[in-house]
Amino acid sequence: MKAGTDDHHRMQEQLERENQALRRQLERLLREARSNEDKMRRFDQLEHRLIGARSIVELLRLLLAEYKSAFGIEFVGLALVDRDLETARLLEAELREDPLLRQGLRLLPSAAPLQQLFGEAAPPRPRLGAFDAECHGALFEGAPRGAIASVALLPLARHGALIGSLHFGSRDAARYEAGTGTHFLERLGGIVGVCLESALNQERLKLDGLTDGLTGVHNRRYFEHRCQIEIAQARRYRHPLACMFLDLDGFKRINDGHGHQSGDEVLRAVGQAIQGQLRAGDTIARYGGEEFVVLLPQTPAQHAREIAERIRQSIAARPVPVPGAQQPLAVTISIGLAMLSAEPSGREAGELAAGLVAAADKALYRAKHGGRNRVVFEE
Ligand SMILES: Nc1nc2c(ncn2[C@@H]2O[C@H](COP(=O)(O)OP(=O)(O)OP(=O)(O)O)[C@@H](O)[C@H]2O)c(=O)[nH]1
């Protein structure tokens, strides 16, 4: 009888232990389900914001900053294939001014480095595993040495071709282990690829509306927008800002003597020649007819004068070949130069922009009246 009671007790204890283990397992599964549900909810929210991003810059910021905080990832980087430097041009100002983009975004001249990362598999699959300084170091610029233990690399592809890759780095070696499920990451890669392509297309369309069809430099509308931004920056950081107004000399004679097509050829050549003397952060635009305008941020008066003189000389030294003319045509240009006043003023950027252009235009008028082919500085 005693033996039967003992057996019964043992069985009860055994069942109790199994029950506790099952309860712990159930609780763990519930926690995991809740955490997955929570992760899915945050992912859904971010996905909606990615799809709703109104510009490429907003999209890049979402990827490089918000993704990080929403999912507690320490390091995020993005590489984009930019064969003809078009993206570099679209994002020129942002790459210069926004440290987040400068550090987190790499533009690649070809897809070759990505093919090395992802191999030949079609479609390319995400790569998860331990951080390898030799392969992955360049993907996480700015990450302190030894900070990253594991990485997830997501290929971004459109129509079967690699257009970029998104990189996540974690201090936790177990976060991205080779062989773990990548369903979630593959879905993210698909969405990001589509969003990036569409945002870049939008940006191209916008730029088309801001580019002068004849010369390929920006148009007046872009200049007016850019001028206000540069003025606000110059005033905030107390940087000097120079503005140049440039006008071809005797252009009517070229048109009348050699035809409108030759005139167009000259305008194109002059636009290129001016552009050739500028830095990446400078702005050149065709203001109208045979007038160009240039903004030189962070450029003191003496340096601006040297640049203007260099432009004038380079145009005078390089006659332009035009169809039908036996000799290339000698062309000269007059330049008016003005600086944004360093004095504090209560005026708005729009008003200051109009004043700056008017001052450069006044200097140009004096250059024309002084005999043309010269630079005049509006003091
Ligand atoms: N080919 C061509 N000519 C243009 C274009 N836009 C304006 N023009 C011409 O540019 C000429 C400008 O002439 P003016 O304003 O008299 O100036 P200019 O002959 O350059 O003389 P100065 O500026 O005083 O040295 C006009 O003949 C316009 O028809 C264009 O897009 N293409």
The ligand as a MOL file (V3000), in Angstrom:
LIG
                    3D

  0  0  0     0  0            999 V3000
M  V30 BEGIN CTAB
M  V30 COUNTS 32 34 0 0 0
M  V30 BEGIN ATOM
M  V30 1 N 21.0380 81.7490 -80.2090 0
M  V30 2 C 20.3630 82.2210 -79.1810 0
M  V30 3 N 20.2720 83.5630 -78.9990 0
M  V30 4 C 19.5960 84.0430 -77.9400 0
M  V30 5 C 18.9820 83.1900 -77.0330 0
M  V30 6 N 18.3980 83.9380 -76.0740 0
M  V30 7 C 18.6530 85.2570 -76.3870 0
M  V30 8 N 19.3800 85.3280 -77.5350 0
M  V30 9 C 19.8670 86.5000 -78.2510 0
M  V30 10 O 20.8520 87.1800 -77.4760 0
M  V30 11 C 20.9850 88.5080 -78.0140 0
M  V30 12 C 21.2240 89.4540 -76.8980 0
M  V30 13 O 21.5070 90.7090 -77.4650 0
M  V30 14 P 21.7530 92.0390 -76.6520 0
M  V30 15 O 20.9190 92.0140 -75.3890 0
M  V30 16 O 21.6100 93.1860 -77.5850 0
M  V30 17 O 23.2230 91.9290 -76.1260 0
M  V30 18 P 24.6020 91.7250 -76.8790 0
M  V30 19 O 24.4860 91.7120 -78.3380 0
M  V30 20 O 25.2110 90.5040 -76.2620 0
M  V30 21 O 25.3750 92.9870 -76.4320 0
M  V30 22 P 26.0460 93.3360 -75.0280 0
M  V30 23 O 25.4240 92.4200 -73.9920 0
M  V30 24 O 25.6890 94.7410 -74.7830 0
M  V30 25 O 27.4920 93.0760 -75.1710 0
M  V30 26 C 19.6990 88.7760 -78.8010 0
M  V30 27 O 20.0390 88.8120 -80.1750 0
M  V30 28 C 18.8240 87.5610 -78.5270 0
M  V30 29 O 18.0270 87.1890 -79.6250 0
M  V30 30 C 19.0750 81.7610 -77.2600 0
M  V30 31 O 18.5580 80.9230 -76.5350 0
M  V30 32 N 19.7670 81.3380 -78.3360 0
M  V30 END ATOM
M  V30 BEGIN BOND
M  V30 1 1 1 2
M  V30 2 2 2 3
M  V30 3 1 2 32
M  V30 4 1 3 4
M  V30 5 2 4 5
M  V30 6 1 4 8
M  V30 7 1 5 6
M  V30 8 1 5 30
M  V30 9 2 6 7
M  V30 10 1 7 8
M  V30 11 1 8 9
M  V30 12 1 9 10
M  V30 13 1 9 28
M  V30 14 1 10 11
M  V30 15 1 11 12
M  V30 16 1 11 26
M  V30 17 1 12 13
M  V30 18 1 13 14
M  V30 19 2 14 15
M  V30 20 1 14 16
M  V30 21 1 14 17
M  V30 22 1 17 18
M  V30 23 2 18 19
M  V30 24 1 18 20
M  V30 25 1 18 21
M  V30 26 1 21 22
M  V30 27 2 22 23
M  V30 28 1 22 24
M  V30 29 1 22 25
M  V30 30 1 26 27
M  V30 31 1 26 28
M  V30 32 1 28 29
M  V30 33 2 30 31
M  V30 34 1 30 32
M  V30 END BOND
M  V30 END CTAB
M  END
